């Protein structure tokens, strides 16, 4: 095997990095995953994921983890309501879960991460390893972490997300601003702190479209809600706004000003004692990005092809990256690691570009003046299939 006597370092313990570690270990490879979180009990953020046939589900199938996945997936999470800014319902199909359950079953990120972590050999993940830099050493790399620790690897695989620090060692291509920024909000014990909107979702998702803006939220199995306030704005808006996102009063004042005509019912998200906010300008990489193949470094997932979250493709394409790279590195079709990586990256960039195009096209629909009409028609078509 190409990886015999090689030490592999995966930077980032998200779904793609952990899935890749599992798939490589199944073939006998020596793998360590370096993760900046202090430990595995640090609360995992992010929305519920829907895994797709051929990509996300295929990765779990190859990893031998489908049975565990179905023990923890949440059919109720597929329940869907589409509304306008005043919470008037345009689409309300709580049988929608039965339509999507077979091809796009949903799971919260925390249990998915646990499934993947539990599948790895003990001490595979090195916690509290916040990557800061690396230098060439012998045929590989010496990685340095914020804690002061370091490690050597013959092959480094960057799975450290949209703001990857490892990517710069392979490519200097910069991401393109999509024209959209979102404000992510998280509320724990949402039944207590946001009871009306929590109840309105009926355990599933709500998507609100109006005035070329979009608010979406979903409930999770731990009783929390993650919501996103999405809007078109210049790239420098965040710096120029001067908003302190630790100050709920400032956030509410901004919402009233920049989301005019939206129901006061949405204020429940912005004024409770448990909420905290994370601003996230949305970027994507060029469709035709390329770089010189490196025999000791490659990238997967958002580090390779970041994109806005408006088509549900990011995590699925990342998980496909994991099983495609594992197959290239552990199969017998390539003469050396560099050739294997070159083959993987060619397909990976193409897949990422296609998913990004789909995402940007969906973004156009979701932020158009007729977004609610278009999205309602789309989900009605899905329902009728």
C-alpha positions in Angstrom: 0.0 0.0 0.0 1.2 3.5 -0.8 0.8 4.5 2.8 3.0 1.7 4.3 5.4 3.2 6.9 3.9 6.6 6.4 2.6 8.8 9.2 -0.5 10.7 8.2 -1.7 13.9 9.9 -5.3 15.1 9.3 -5.8 18.7 10.5 -9.4 19.2 11.7 -11.9 16.8 13.4 -15.0 17.7 11.5 -17.1 15.1 9.7 -14.8 14.8 6.7 -11.6 14.6 8.7 -12.9 12.0 11.0 -14.5 9.9 8.2 -11.2 10.0 6.3 -9.3 8.9 9.5 -11.8 6.0 9.9 -11.5 4.9 6.2 -7.7 5.0 6.3 -7.5 3.1 9.6 -9.7 0.4 8.1 -6.9 -0.2 5.6 -4.2 -0.2 8.2 -2.8 3.3 7.8 -1.2 5.2 10.7 -3.3 8.3 11.2 -3.5 11.1 13.7 -6.1 13.8 13.7 -5.2 17.2 15.2 -8.1 19.2 16.5 -8.1 22.7 18.1 -11.1 21.8 20.4 -9.9 21.2 24.0 -11.6 17.9 24.2 -14.4 15.8 22.6 -17.0 17.2 25.1 -16.7 20.7 23.8 -20.2 21.5 22.5 -20.5 21.1 18.7 -22.1 23.9 16.8 -23.9 23.9 13.4 -27.1 23.0 11.8 -28.6 19.6 11.4 -27.1 17.8 8.4 -29.0 16.0 5.7 -26.8 13.3 4.2 -27.3 12.4 0.5 -27.1 9.1 -1.3 -23.9 8.7 -3.2 -22.0 11.2 -1.0 -22.6 11.6 2.7 -24.4 8.3 3.2 -21.9 6.5 0.9 -19.1 7.7 3.2 -20.8 6.2 6.2 -21.6 3.0 4.3 -17.9 2.6 3.3 -16.9 3.3 6.9 -19.3 0.6 8.2 -21.3 3.1 10.2 -24.7 3.2 8.6 -26.4 1.2 11.4 -25.0 3.6 14.0 -26.1 6.5 11.8 -29.7 5.3 11.7 -29.8 4.8 15.4 -29.3 8.5 15.8 -30.8 10.1 12.7 -33.8 12.4 13.2 -36.7 12.0 10.7 -38.6 14.8 12.4 -35.9 17.2 11.4 -37.2 17.0 7.8 -40.5 18.6 8.7 -40.7 21.8 6.8 -42.6 25.1 6.9 -42.1 27.9 4.4 -43.4 31.3 5.5 -43.2 35.0 4.7 -41.8 37.7 7.0 -45.1 37.8 9.0 -45.0 34.0 9.6 -47.9 33.4 7.2 -47.5 29.8 6.0 -47.1 29.1 2.3 -46.0 25.5 2.6 -46.6 23.2 5.5 -46.0 19.5 5.0 -45.2 17.5 8.0 -45.2 14.4 5.9 -42.2 15.9 4.1 -40.0 13.8 6.4 -41.3 10.6 4.9 -40.5 11.9 1.4 -36.8 12.8 2.1 -36.0 10.2 4.8 -34.8 7.5 2.3 -32.5 9.8 0.2 -31.6 12.6 2.6 -31.9 11.5 6.2 -30.9 14.1 8.8 -28.7 13.9 11.9 -27.4 16.5 14.3 -23.7 17.2 14.1 -23.0 16.2 17.7 -24.2 12.6 17.4 -22.6 12.3 14.0 -19.3 13.4 15.4 -19.6 10.9 18.3 -20.3 8.1 15.8 -17.2 8.9 13.9 -15.0 9.5 17.0 -16.1 6.2 18.5 -15.1 4.3 15.4 -11.5 5.4 15.6 -8.6 3.7 17.5 -7.9 5.1 20.9 -5.8 8.3 20.9 -6.3 8.9 17.2 -7.5 12.5 17.9 -5.0 14.8 19.5 -7.1 17.4 21.2 -6.1 21.0 22.0 -4.0 21.1 18.9 -4.7 24.4 17.3 -2.6 24.5 14.1 -0.5 27.6 13.6 2.2 26.7 11.1 4.3 23.9 9.5 7.7 23.6 7.9 9.1 21.1 5.4 11.1 18.4 7.2 12.6 15.4 5.3 10.0 14.3 2.9 7.1 15.6 5.0 6.2 18.3 7.4 6.7 19.4 11.0 3.4 20.8 12.3 3.3 23.4 15.1 0.4 24.0 17.4 -0.7 26.9 19.6 -0.1 24.8 22.7 3.6 24.7 21.9 3.5 21.0 20.8 4.6 19.8 17.4 4.4 16.7 15.3 5.9 15.2 12.2 3.9 13.7 9.3 4.8 12.3 5.9 1.5 13.3 4.6 -0.7 16.2 5.8 -4.4 16.4 4.8 -6.1 19.7 5.6 -9.7 19.2 6.8 -9.7 22.4 8.8 -12.7 24.1 7.3 -13.6 27.3 5.3 -10.9 29.4 7.1 -8.2 26.7 6.7 -4.7 27.8 7.8 -3.2 24.8 6.1 -4.5 25.6 2.6 -2.1 28.5 2.2 0.8 26.0 2.0 -0.7 24.5 -1.2 -2.6 27.3 -2.9 -2.7 31.1 -2.7 -6.1 31.3 -4.5 -8.4 33.6 -2.5 -12.2 33.1 -2.0 -14.8 35.3 -3.7 -17.4 37.1 -1.6 -20.9 35.8 -2.5 -22.7 39.1 -1.8 -24.4 37.5 1.2 -23.7 37.7 4.9 -25.5 35.7 7.6 -25.8 36.2 11.3 -25.9 32.8 13.0 -27.7 32.6 16.4 -27.7 29.7 18.8 -30.2 29.2 21.7 -30.0 26.4 24.2 -33.1 25.2 26.0 -35.1 26.9 23.2 -38.4 25.7 24.7 -37.7 28.0 27.6 -36.0 30.9 25.9 -37.8 31.1 22.6 -41.0 29.2 23.2 -43.2 30.6 20.4 -40.8 30.0 17.6 -39.6 26.7 19.0 -43.2 25.5 19.1 -43.9 26.9 15.6 -41.3 24.6 14.1 -42.9 21.5 15.4 -39.6 19.8 15.7 -38.5 20.6 12.2 -37.4 23.5 10.1 -38.8 26.9 9.2 -37.6 29.0 6.2 -38.9 32.5 5.8 -38.5 34.5 2.6 -39.4 38.1 2.0 -37.9 41.3 0.7 -34.9 39.5 -0.8 -34.0 38.4 2.7 -34.1 35.0 4.4 -34.4 33.7 7.9 -34.1 30.0 8.6 -34.0 27.9 11.7 -34.3 24.4 12.9 -34.6 22.6 16.2 -32.1 20.0 17.3 -32.4 16.8 19.4 -30.7 18.5 22.4 -33.5 21.0 22.6 -31.5 23.9 21.0 -32.2 26.0 18.0 -29.8 27.4 15.5 -31.1 30.2 13.3 -29.6 32.3 10.5 -30.4 35.8 9.4 -29.4 36.1 5.8 -29.1 39.3 3.7 -27.4 40.8 0.8 -24.8 43.4 1.7 -21.3 44.6 0.6 -18.3 42.6 1.7 -17.1 45.3 4.1 -20.5 45.6 5.9 -19.3 43.7 9.0 -16.4 46.1 9.7 -18.3 49.2 8.8 -21.5 48.4 10.8 -19.8 48.8 14.1 -22.3 46.3 15.7 -21.2 44.6 18.9 -22.7 41.2 18.4 -22.3 40.5 22.1 -24.8 43.3 22.7 -28.4 42.1 22.1 -29.8 45.6 22.1 -27.5 46.6 19.3 -28.4 43.5 17.3 -32.1 44.1 17.8 -31.8 47.7 16.7 -29.9 46.6 13.6 -32.6 44.0 12.8 -35.4 46.5 13.1 -33.6 48.8 10.8 -32.3 46.4 8.2 -35.2 43.9 8.2 -38.1 46.4 7.9 -41.5 44.9 7.9 -40.6 41.6 9.4 -42.9 40.5 12.2 -42.0 41.4 15.8 -42.4 37.7 16.6 -38.8 37.2 15.2 -37.6 39.4 18.0 -37.9 36.4 20.3 -34.7 35.1 18.8 -32.8 38.3 19.5 -33.8 39.3 23.0 -33.7 36.2 25.1 -31.1 35.6 27.8 -29.5 32.6 26.1 -28.8 33.7 22.6 -25.3 34.4 21.2 -24.4 35.5 17.6 -21.7 34.7 15.1 -21.5 36.9 11.9 -20.5 34.9 8.9 -19.8 36.5 5.5 -20.3 33.9 2.8 -17.5 33.1 0.3 -16.7 30.5 -2.4 -13.7 29.5 -4.3 -13.4 30.0 -8.1 -14.8 27.2 -10.2 -11.5 26.8 -12.1 -9.1 26.8 -9.2 -5.9 24.7 -9.5 -2.6 24.2 -8.0 0.6 22.2 -8.4 0.2 18.7 -6.9 2.2 18.2 -3.7 3.2 14.6 -2.8 3.0 15.4 0.9 0.0 17.7 1.2 -3.6 17.9 0.1 -6.9 19.4 1.2 -10.5 18.2 1.5 -13.9 19.7 2.3 -14.4 23.4 2.9 -10.7 23.9 3.0 -10.7 22.9 -0.7 -14.1 24.2 -1.9 -15.9 26.4 0.6 -19.3 27.5 -0.5 -22.4 29.2 1.1 -24.8 26.8 2.8 -27.8 27.3 0.5 -28.0 23.9 -1.2 -27.0 21.5 1.6 -24.0 20.3 -0.4 -21.0 21.3 1.6 -20.8 18.5 4.2 -21.9 15.9 1.6 -19.2 16.9 -0.9 -16.7 16.9 1.9 -17.6 13.4 3.0 -17.3 12.3 -0.6 -13.8 13.8 -0.7 -13.0 11.6 2.3 -13.9 8.3 0.7 -12.5 9.3 -2.7 -9.1 10.3 -1.2 -9.0 7.1 1.0 -9.7 5.0 -2.1 -6.9 6.7 -4.1 -4.4 6.4 -1.3 -5.2 2.8 -0.3 -6.0 1.2 -3.6 -3.6 -0.4 -6.1 -4.3 1.7 -9.2 -1.5 4.4 -8.7 2.2 4.0 -8.8 3.0 6.6 -6.1 1.3 9.0 -3.7 1.8 12.1 -5.9 -0.1 10.4 -8.8 -2.8 9.3 -6.4 -3.2 12.8 -5.0 -3.2 14.4 -8.5 -6.0 12.1 -9.6 -8.0 12.8 -6.4 -7.6 16.5 -6.7 -8.7 16.7 -10.3 -12.0 15.0 -9.4 -12.4 16.8 -6.1 -12.0 20.3 -7.7 -14.6 19.4 -10.4 -17.1 18.0 -7.8 -16.6 21.1 -5.7 -17.1 23.5 -8.6 -20.3 21.7 -9.6 -21.7 21.8 -6.1 -20.7 25.5 -5.8 -22.5 26.3 -9.0 -25.7 24.6 -7.7 -25.4 26.5 -4.5 -25.0 29.9 -6.2 -28.0 29.2 -8.4 -30.1 28.2 -5.4 -28.9 31.4 -3.7 -30.2 33.4 -6.6 -33.7 31.9 -6.1 -33.6 32.2 -2.3 -32.7 35.9 -2.4 -34.9 37.0 -5.2 -38.1 39.0 -5.0 -40.1 35.9 -5.7 -38.2 33.6 -3.4 -41.2 32.3 -1.4 -43.1 31.5 -4.6 -40.1 29.8 -6.2 -39.2 27.8 -3.1 -42.9 26.8 -2.5 -43.1 25.5 -6.0 -39.8 23.6 -5.6 -41.0 21.8 -2.4 -44.4 21.0 -3.9 -42.6 19.4 -6.9 -40.5 17.3 -4.5 -43.6 16.3 -2.6 -45.4 15.2 -5.8 -42.6 12.9 -7.0 
